[in-house]
């Protein structure tokens, strides 16, 4: 990451037209400003954003600096119908009782 808080790419796609392009990974260091009720507020330079705290490494605390890495990956196999069938398996239907 540059000293101005902007993300910097750490890997590049292959230059060979015949080779399959490797995905580019962007890494950035962010400051953990707060963690409250399962939500973490992170600072990237002067910009704040929130993510689920479950995305953070175990043991991450307010005041820590962490490195985030983002890579575009291919979509998972399209098993939407199978997942939907498993989700409703054994569901009697009708209203939800609270």
Secondary structure as the mmCIF struct_conf table of DSSP 4:
data_model
#
loop_
_struct_conf.conf_type_id
_struct_conf.id
_struct_conf.beg_label_comp_id
_struct_conf.beg_label_asym_id
_struct_conf.beg_label_seq_id
_struct_conf.end_label_comp_id
_struct_conf.end_label_asym_id
_struct_conf.end_label_seq_id
TURN_TY1_P TURN_TY1_P1 UNK A 3 UNK A 4
BEND BEND1 UNK A 5 UNK A 5
STRN STRN1 UNK A 8 UNK A 9
BEND BEND2 UNK A 11 UNK A 11
BEND BEND3 UNK A 15 UNK A 15
BEND BEND4 UNK A 17 UNK A 19
HELX_LH_PP_P HELX_LH_PP_P1 UNK A 20 UNK A 24
STRN STRN2 UNK A 25 UNK A 36
TURN_TY1_P TURN_TY1_P2 UNK A 37 UNK A 38
STRN STRN3 UNK A 39 UNK A 44
TURN_TY1_P TURN_TY1_P3 UNK A 45 UNK A 46
STRN STRN4 UNK A 47 UNK A 52
HELX_RH_3T_P HELX_RH_3T_P1 UNK A 53 UNK A 55
BEND BEND5 UNK A 56 UNK A 56
HELX_LH_PP_P HELX_LH_PP_P2 UNK A 57 UNK A 57
TURN_TY1_P TURN_TY1_P4 UNK A 58 UNK A 59
TURN_TY1_P TURN_TY1_P5 UNK A 62 UNK A 63
STRN STRN5 UNK A 65 UNK A 71
HELX_LH_PP_P HELX_LH_PP_P3 UNK A 74 UNK A 77
HELX_RH_AL_P HELX_RH_AL_P1 UNK A 80 UNK A 88
TURN_TY1_P TURN_TY1_P6 UNK A 89 UNK A 90
BEND BEND6 UNK A 94 UNK A 94
HELX_LH_PP_P HELX_LH_PP_P4 UNK A 95 UNK A 97
#
